[in-house]
Amino acid sequence: MRQIDYTKTLDELEGGSWGEPDFKSGLVIHAHALRKKPLCEFSNEDLRLLILQEISLDFLLPLALDRLVENPLESGDLYVGDLLCSVLKVDRKYWESNIELKIELSEVIEHYENAREIVDKHINNYRKSGW
């Protein structure tokens, strides 16, 4: 997989600017602003928003997957695990044409399933203890 310089902006990585937004919605204005922000400064919410819009997936999905490998329940501003949910909503055709990222996604899902099993075990022990 190619290395991505996360100190660069999407405009720099993609070699062009979108210019000024021609539609004055909050999401459009925010997406334009994020293109000028270094990827290393992206919050989980920034990633979630742009991934759901399927913007610059070749650069944003590797960053999101790196975060999700460490913690599959990383969150944006909506709910615990919303970053993973946004990644899972990416069109299947994208994953099929990006096998290396699909393999990383499989690792994230495995981490999530392992964490869920551990939590389920603790919940069951808690219930058995009579609480």
Secondary structure as GFF3:
##gff-version 3
##sequence-region A 1 131
A	DSSP	alpha_helix	10	14	.	.	.	ID=ss1
A	DSSP	alpha_helix	26	34	.	.	.	ID=ss2
A	DSSP	three_ten_helix	39	41	.	.	.	ID=ss3
A	DSSP	alpha_helix	44	52	.	.	.	ID=ss4
A	DSSP	alpha_helix	57	70	.	.	.	ID=ss5
A	DSSP	alpha_helix	82	88	.	.	.	ID=ss6
A	DSSP	alpha_helix	92	96	.	.	.	ID=ss7
A	DSSP	alpha_helix	99	128	.	.	.	ID=ss8
###
